Amino acid sequence: MDSNKIKKGLGRGLSSLIGETKTVSNFNKLSISDLVPNKFQPRKLFEEESLNDLTNSIKERGIIQPIIVRRSKDEKSKYEIIAGERRWLAAQRAGLHEVPVVLTEADDLKSLEFAIVENVQRYDLNALEEAQGYQRLINDFSYDQEKVAKFIGKSRSYITNSLRLLTLPREVLNLIENKKLSPGHAKILVGLENALFVANKIIEKNLSVRQSEAFVKIFKTKKQSFKKSRDANLQSLENSIADKIGLNVSIKNKKNNTGIIILEYKDLDQLNKIIEIIKSNY
């Protein structure tokens, strides 16, 4: 795909992507049972209330916008949904036996692009699903963040911040997927060493996003204050030892209170002095 097509991506919407893809049939009807979900669908969860609303709308008015499909590579007699899985699910609930479709020839990259464009344009994806969709473009189709940003019509920093969600521990991502933690809460946790601990506290205390921001801010402040105090104590100890033995001393303390003491010597005489100190005390 050339850069001009990428730049226009979301700005032109699904119709532009259809225009870039060879259309085999502009309008047709297929049996609901002949359709299978898009294997590149970034959306994992469908809101029940929204799906019920669409079901009621389809019962009243039918499906106004056709579902975009391609021939399935895995099941020869089936058609894979490229865009419109939510309409397909609602049509089943509404009791329809057939649905209108547009049959296109689309490769895997185009199929993923269709799915991302449709969902992002309609704000159907949560932040985690959106990030996973972008990551798949990068991992499976050799996009870089700049290329994703141009295609989606977002800034590079927007894509970078979106992808940062995926750096959270798997346990935290599971909380988001299971709707125990909102993506808004998750964004606050990015970069925290103990993100899972803080996430569980947010859930336990039933904190809103704003309350969580305040909680994390206090948590970070306390941690930094403790770290500064600890560093000051170590510095004082280093100075005290250095004054007594006449050598530069460095103490590196780890989280589990193990560590390293480094005694610097500049010549053999100072090395012998260190050896004598150790021998005389042990």
For each residue, the residues with C-beta under 8 A, 3 or more apart:
1: 5 6 109
2: 5 6
3: 6 7 150
4: 7 8
5: 1 2 8 9 20
6: 1 2 3 9 147 150 151
7: 3 4 150 151
8: 4 5 11 12 16
9: 5 6 12 16 113 117 150 151 152 153
10: 13 117 120 121 151 152 153
11: 8 16 153
12: 8 9 15 16 17
13: 10 16 17 117 121
14: 17 18 68 83 114 117 118 121
15: 12 18 19
16: 8 9 11 12 13 19 20
17: 12 13 14 20 21 110 113 114 117
18: 14 15 21 23 68 102 104
19: 15 16
20: 5 16 17 110
21: 17 18 104 105 106 110
22: 104 105
23: 18 26 102 103 104 105
24: 103 104 105
25: 28 101 102 103
26: 23 102
27: 66 100 101 102
28: 25 100 101 102 103
29: 98 99 100 101
30: 34 35 69 79 98 99 101
31: 34 35 97 98
32: 35 88 91 92 96 97 98 99
33:
34: 30 31 77 78 79
35: 30 31 32 67 69 78 79 80 81 88 99 101
36: 72 74 75 78 79 80 81
37: 41 80 81 85 88
38: 41 80 81 82 83 85 111 114 115
39: 74 80
40: 108 111 112 115 136
41: 37 38 81 85 115
42: 112 115 116 119 125 129 130 132 133 136
43: 46 85 115 119 124 125 129
44: 129 177
45: 126 129 177 179
46: 43 50 51 86 89
47: 50 51
48: 51 52
49: 52 53
50: 46 47 53 54 86
51: 46 47 48 54 55 86 89 90 93
52: 48 49 55 56 93
53: 49 50 56 57
54: 50 51 57 58 86 87 90
55: 51 52 58 59 90 93 94
56: 52 53 59 60
57: 53 54 60 61 90
58: 54 55 61 62 63 87 90 91 94 96
59: 55 56 94 95
60: 56 57
61: 57 58 64
62: 58 96
63: 58 66 67 87 91 96 99 100
64: 61
65: 84 87
66: 27 63 84 99 100 101 102
67: 35 63 81 83 84 87 88 99 100 101 102
68: 14 18 81 82 83 84 101 102 104 114
69: 30 35 79 80 81 82 101 102 103 104
70: 79 80 82 103 104 105 106 111
71: 76 79 80 103
72: 36 75 76 78 79 80
73: 80
74: 36 39 78 80
75: 36 72 78
76: 71 72
77: 34
78: 34 35 36 72 74 75
79: 30 34 35 36 69 70 71 72 101 103
80: 35 36 37 38 39 69 70 71 72 73 74 111
81: 35 36 37 38 41 67 68 69 84 85 88
82: 38 68 69 70 104 106 110 111 114 115
83: 14 38 67 68 114 115 117 118
84: 65 66 67 68 81 87 88 118
85: 37 38 41 43 81 88 89
86: 46 50 51 54 89 90 124
87: 54 58 63 65 67 84 90 91 99
88: 32 35 37 67 81 84 85 91 92 99
89: 46 51 85 86 92 93
90: 51 54 55 57 58 86 87 93 94
91: 32 58 63 87 88 94 96 99
92: 32 88 89 95 96
93: 51 52 55 89 90
94: 55 58 59 90 91
95: 59 92
96: 32 58 62 63 91 92 99
97: 31 32
98: 29 30 31 32
99: 29 30 32 35 63 66 67 87 88 91 96
100: 27 28 29 63 66 67
101: 25 27 28 29 30 35 66 67 68 69 79
102: 18 23 25 26 27 28 66 67 68 69
103: 23 24 25 28 69 70 71 79
104: 18 21 22 23 24 68 69 70 82
105: 21 22 23 24 70
106: 21 70 82 110 111 114
107: 110 111
108: 40 111 112 140 141
109: 1 112 113 141
110: 17 20 21 82 106 107 113 114
111: 38 40 70 80 82 106 107 108 114 115
112: 40 42 108 109 115 116 133 136 137 140 141
113: 9 17 109 110 116 117 137 151
114: 14 17 38 68 82 83 106 110 111 117 118
115: 38 40 41 42 43 82 83 111 112 118 119 133
116: 42 112 113 119 120 133 134 137 152
117: 9 10 13 14 17 83 113 114 120 121
118: 14 83 84 114 115 121 122 124
119: 42 43 115 116 122 124 125 129 130 133
120: 10 116 117 123 124 125 130 133 152
121: 10 13 14 117 118
122: 118 119
123: 120
124: 43 86 118 119 120
125: 42 43 119 120 129 130 133
126: 45 129 130 176 183
127: 130 131 162 165 183 184 186 187
128: 131 132 165 166 173 176 177 183 186
129: 42 43 44 45 119 125 126 132 133
130: 42 119 120 125 126 127 133 134 162
131: 127 128 134 135 162 163 165 166
132: 42 128 129 135 136 166
133: 42 112 115 116 119 120 125 129 130 136 137
134: 116 130 131 137 138 148 152 159 162 163
135: 131 132 138 139 163 166
136: 40 42 112 132 133 139 140 141
137: 112 113 116 133 134 140 141 143 147 148 151
138: 134 135 141 142 143 144 145 148
139: 135 136
140: 108 112 136 137
141: 108 109 112 136 137 138
142: 138
143: 137 138 147 148 151
144: 138 147 148
145: 138 148 149 156 159 160 163
146: 149 150 156
147: 6 137 143 144 150 151
148: 134 137 138 143 144 145 151 152 159
149: 145 146 152 154 155 156 158 159
150: 3 6 7 9 146 147 153
151: 6 7 9 10 113 137 143 147 148
152: 9 10 116 120 134 148 149 159
153: 9 10 11 150
154: 149 158 159
155: 149 158 159
156: 145 146 149 159 160
157: 160 161
158: 149 154 155 161 162
159: 134 145 148 149 152 154 155 156 162 163
160: 145 156 157 163 164
161: 157 158 164 187
162: 127 130 131 134 158 159 165
163: 131 134 135 145 159 160 166 167
164: 160 161 167 190 191
165: 127 128 131 162 168 173 183 186 187 190
166: 128 131 132 135 163 173
167: 163 164 190 191
168: 165 172 173 186 189 190 195
169: 172 173 195 196
170: 173 174
171: 174 175 196 199
172: 168 169 175 176 181 186 189 195 196 199
173: 128 165 166 168 169 170 176 177 186
174: 170 171 177 178
175: 171 172 178 180 181 199 203
176: 126 128 172 173 179 180 181 182 183 186
177: 44 45 128 173 174
178: 174 175
179: 45 176 182
180: 175 176 203
181: 172 175 176 185 186 199 202 203
182: 176 179 185 186 209
183: 126 127 128 165 176 186 187
184: 127 187 188 209
185: 181 182 188 189 199 202 207 209 212
186: 127 128 165 168 172 173 176 181 182 183 189 190 199
187: 127 161 165 183 184 190
188: 184 185 209 212 213 216
189: 168 172 185 186 192 195 198 199 216
190: 164 165 167 168 186 187 195
191: 164 167
192: 189 195 198 216
193:
194: 197 198
195: 168 169 172 189 190 192 198 199
196: 169 171 172 199 200
197: 194 200 201
198: 189 192 194 195 201 202 215 216 219
199: 171 172 175 181 185 186 189 195 196 202 203
200: 196 197 203 204
201: 197 198 204 205 207 215
202: 181 185 198 199 205 207 212 215
203: 175 180 181 199 200 206
204: 200 201
205: 201 202 211 215
206: 203
207: 185 201 202 211 212 215
208: 211 212
209: 182 184 185 188 212 213
210: 213 214
211: 205 207 208 214 215
212: 185 188 202 207 208 209 215 216
213: 188 209 210 216 217
214: 210 211 217 218
215: 198 201 202 205 207 211 212 218 219
216: 188 189 192 198 212 213 219 220
217: 213 214 220 221
218: 214 215 221 222
219: 198 215 216 222 223
220: 216 217 223 224
221: 217 218 224 225
222: 218 219 225 226
223: 219 220 226 227
224: 220 221 227 228
225: 221 222 228 229
226: 222 223 229 230
227: 223 224 230 231
228: 224 225 231 232
229: 225 226 232 233
230: 226 227 233 234 253
231: 227 228 234 235
232: 228 229 235 236
233: 229 230 236 237
234: 230 231 237 238 251 253
235: 231 232 238 239
236: 232 233 239 240
237: 233 234 240 241 251
238: 234 235 241 242 249 250 251
239: 235 236 242 243
240: 236 237 243 244
241: 237 238 244 245 249
242: 238 239 245 246 247 248 249
243: 239 240 246
244: 240 241
245: 241 242 249 263 273 274 277
246: 242 243 273
247: 242 263 264 265 270 273 274
248: 242 263 264
249: 238 241 242 245 261 262 263 264
250: 238 261 262 264
251: 234 237 238 259 260 261 262
252: 259 260 261 262
253: 230 234 257 258 259
254: 257 258 259
255:
256:
257: 253 254
258: 253 254
259: 251 252 253 254
260: 251 252
261: 249 250 251 252
262: 249 250 251 252
263: 245 247 248 249 274
264: 247 248 249 250
265: 247 270 271 273 274
266: 270
267: 270 271
268: 271 272
269: 272 273
270: 247 265 266 267 273 274
271: 265 267 268 274 275
272: 268 269 275 276
273: 245 246 247 265 269 270 276 277
274: 245 247 263 265 270 271 277 278
275: 271 272 278 279
276: 272 273 279 280
277: 245 273 274 280 281
278: 274 275 281 282
279: 275 276 282
280: 276 277
281: 277 278
282: 278 279
